[in-house]
Amino acid sequence: MIENIRKAGEKDLFRVAEIEIFNYRLNFYPIFKDDGFYFGELSVPKRAEELRNETGEIFVFDDGVIKGFVIIDGEEIRKLFVEPVLQGNSIGGKLLDFAVSKKGCRFLWALEKNERAVAFYKRNGFRLSGERKFEEGTEEYLVKMER
């Protein structure tokens, strides 16, 4: 296994949920502007509970502190997030490399308006497939990116 990346355990779920929520607020709130969801419905305890029933495998980057995670479902990277204040330190790249080289992931869906994420995946060897679909319950598009 790639150094510092391991399968998440029960004790990790609150930290994973926290990283996800921080990223959702930072990256998606400016697009969707839904106060009720991002500052009401979205909570660490609720998301941690949902993660207990996650169908994909969750792996964390842990060098003494969990700094990021990836959720993998077959050949798809369903989610990949790094603690916002630690972005730019190669953690996301290591998680992505793990997903591709060790778990056989070949594609993911990214929010089209999340330009930082799309650029990150392009820098790391993914390309836009040309396929788009609506993000469920919104008018925003997801774009498929492939390796």
Sequence and secondary structure as in RCSB ss.txt:
>XXXX:A:sequence
MIENIRKAGEKDLFRVAEIEIFNYRLNFYPIFKDDGFYFGELSVPKRAEELRNETGEIFVFDDGVIKGFVIIDGE
EIRKLFVEPVLQGNSIGGKLLDFAVSKKGCRFLWALEKNERAVAFYKRNGFRLSGERKFEEGTEEYLVKMER
>XXXX:A:secstr
  TTEEE  GGGHHHHHHHHHHHIIIIIHHHH  HHIIIII  HHHHHHHHHT SSEEEEEESSSEEEEEEEETT
EEEEEEE GGGTTSSHHHHHHHHHHHTT   EEEEETT HHHHHHHHHTT EEEEEEEE TTSS EEEEEE 
